Amino acid sequence: MSLLPLRRLGQTDLEVSCLGLGTVKIGRNQGVKYPSGFQLPDDQNVRSILDICREAGMNLIDTAPAYGHSEERLGKLLKGRDQWKICTKVGEEFEDGESHFDFSAAHTRFSVERSLRRLNTDYLDIVLVHSNGNDSEIIEQSDCFATLEKLREEGYIRAFGMSTKTLEGGLLALERADMVMVTYNPKVPDEKLVIDTALQQNKGVLIKKALNSGHLTNAKIDVSPVRASMDFIYAHPGVGSIIIGSITPAHLRQNIAHAIAATAAY
């Protein structure tokens, strides 16, 4: 059985699978932008998903405080901490059906400490700033990045970056952070300059919304939309890993197969 290849994230010592598991769907089904609604999977189903990931060589798990109960569930269900690279976030909170944001030093440290408890671990591999869209303001006017730098020095996190929403913010984040998470797919190629720059600077890149939150379509009838998107994304040598959420074993296995086939070409 072929396994998902590993890729190093920039200058860090983190080697992550080219496909990572997004976990918003195991913790939250309110205020999400998928084509159809869904029920949160039970613990047995989540264990099955994690088992499929592990068997395929997937080692990257992406979560966030804003993903409802995702962190707590992963803390209970993840086995073999050293087998996983855990990425979580700071900045966004989701309560009573709405998001609110806090990028202060105090809240950033509180959020990381809370994530450590929830995830039942004494370190986090990656912490990303969950942007509210004002990327540059967060980087230049808040204490969020400085606090994450201190937490990295203190050993609580191994690397940090930002899940950006603007081209300017992505480029600015690369000046200080270890990596960025950007939107990139055939329909939304605007962040290519950020990935180009990250490659030049040897910084890590994670891809979100590779499938356009389930809305991706493909004009090429001989290739599935998922495969076409992965071919497009993996063609860029600056890409480290694509984060895709799945709570359906069949879909997860299909995504893994497409990722293995797509990366084999590069």
JOFEN-V25448 format. One record per pair of residues at least 24 apart in sequence whose C-alpha atoms are under 7 Angstrom apart, sorted by the first residue. I is the first residue (numbers start at 0). J is the second residue. Records with the same first field share a line. If there is no record, write none. Layout:
# JOFEN-V25448
I = J ; J
This chain:
# JOFEN-V25448
2 = 55 ; 56
3 = 55 ; 56 ; 57 ; 259
6 = 239
7 = 239
8 = 202 ; 203 ; 204 ; 239
9 = 201 ; 202 ; 203
10 = 201 ; 202
15 = 58 ; 59 ; 84
16 = 56 ; 57 ; 58 ; 59 ; 240
17 = 239 ; 240 ; 241
18 = 57 ; 240 ; 241 ; 242 ; 258
19 = 57 ; 58 ; 59 ; 60 ; 61 ; 240 ; 241 ; 242 ; 243
20 = 59 ; 60 ; 61 ; 242 ; 243 ; 244
21 = 60 ; 61 ; 62 ; 242 ; 243 ; 244
22 = 61 ; 62 ; 69 ; 244
23 = 62 ; 66 ; 69
24 = 244 ; 246
25 = 69
26 = 66 ; 67 ; 68 ; 69
27 = 66 ; 67 ; 68
29 = 96
30 = 96
32 = 212
33 = 212 ; 213
34 = 213 ; 214
40 = 246
46 = 76
48 = 246 ; 248
58 = 82 ; 83 ; 84
59 = 83 ; 84 ; 85
60 = 84 ; 85 ; 86
61 = 85 ; 86 ; 87
62 = 86 ; 87
63 = 87 ; 88
64 = 88 ; 92
65 = 91 ; 92 ; 93
67 = 93
70 = 114 ; 117 ; 118
71 = 117 ; 118
73 = 118
74 = 117 ; 118 ; 119
84 = 124
85 = 123 ; 124 ; 125
86 = 123 ; 124 ; 125 ; 126
87 = 125 ; 126 ; 127
88 = 126 ; 127 ; 128 ; 129
89 = 127 ; 128 ; 129
90 = 128 ; 129 ; 130
91 = 129
100 = 131
102 = 137 ; 141 ; 142 ; 143
103 = 141 ; 142 ; 143
104 = 142 ; 143 ; 146
107 = 143 ; 146
108 = 146
121 = 155
122 = 155 ; 156
123 = 155 ; 156 ; 157
124 = 156 ; 157 ; 158
125 = 156 ; 157 ; 158 ; 159
126 = 156 ; 158 ; 159 ; 160
127 = 159 ; 160 ; 161 ; 162
128 = 160 ; 161 ; 162
129 = 161 ; 162
130 = 162 ; 163 ; 164
132 = 164 ; 165
134 = 163 ; 164 ; 165 ; 168
135 = 168 ; 171
166 = 190 ; 193
169 = 193
173 = 197
177 = 202 ; 203
178 = 202 ; 203 ; 204
179 = 203 ; 204 ; 205
180 = 204 ; 205 ; 206 ; 207
181 = 205 ; 206 ; 207
182 = 206 ; 207 ; 208 ; 209
183 = 207 ; 208 ; 209
184 = 209 ; 210 ; 228 ; 232
185 = 228 ; 231
194 = 237 ; 238
195 = 237
197 = 237
198 = 237
203 = 239
204 = 237 ; 238 ; 239 ; 240
205 = 238 ; 239 ; 240 ; 241
206 = 240 ; 241 ; 242
207 = 241 ; 242
209 = 241
226 = 257
229 = 258 ; 261
230 = 261
233 = 261 ; 262
234 = 265
